[in-house]
Amino acid sequence: MSQISERIRIIESDITELKVDAIVNAANNTLLGGGGVDGAIHRAAGPGLLAECRTLNGCPTGEAKITKGYFLPAKYVIHTVGPVWQGGSKGEDELLASCYRKSLELARKYNIKTIAFPAISTGAYGFPSERAARIAVYQAKEFLKENKLPEITFLVCYNKEACKSIKKALEEDL
């Protein structure tokens, strides 16, 4: 296993309970909360998160913005908006890749040592999980080759099936 791969960890967990420097929120364009991971993060963080998100004027797909973590164990929340799957011919792969890159760039800028990502766009947005896992792993590996921070990148799965896709992608020679 390469040194880069050792900096990427796969865990099955509730992202809102992780004691890391930052968690990534798979947000919608408004950043004002929603379903899935987004709703869970907003509920766990408390009303301060919503109030701060209101000042950010939303976020375009493929971009990322950062807020405090409020009542979460994480110091920061990095909000990124993944693409809705439309069959793969509408730039979805590049937009998803951009979510990971922009989030990692913010982590570096804010001296974040540990970051946790959910499987962005694979829930209600319908992105195929194995395809999304390959993009997530590739983007993390490429970023970590050139950067000392974050030291550890967690790819968080919500169930065993999601973990299989990410483990398979990490084991592939990308």
Secondary structure, 3 states (H helix, E strand, C coil): CCHHHHCEEEEECCHHHCCCCEEEEEECCCCCCCCHHHHHHHHHHCHHHHHHHHCCCCCCCCCEEEEECCCCCCCEEEEEECCCCCCCCCCHHHHHHHHHHHHHHHHHHCCCCEEEECCCCCCCCCCCHHHHHHHHHHHHHHHHHHCCCCCEEEEEECCHHHHHHHHHHHHCCC
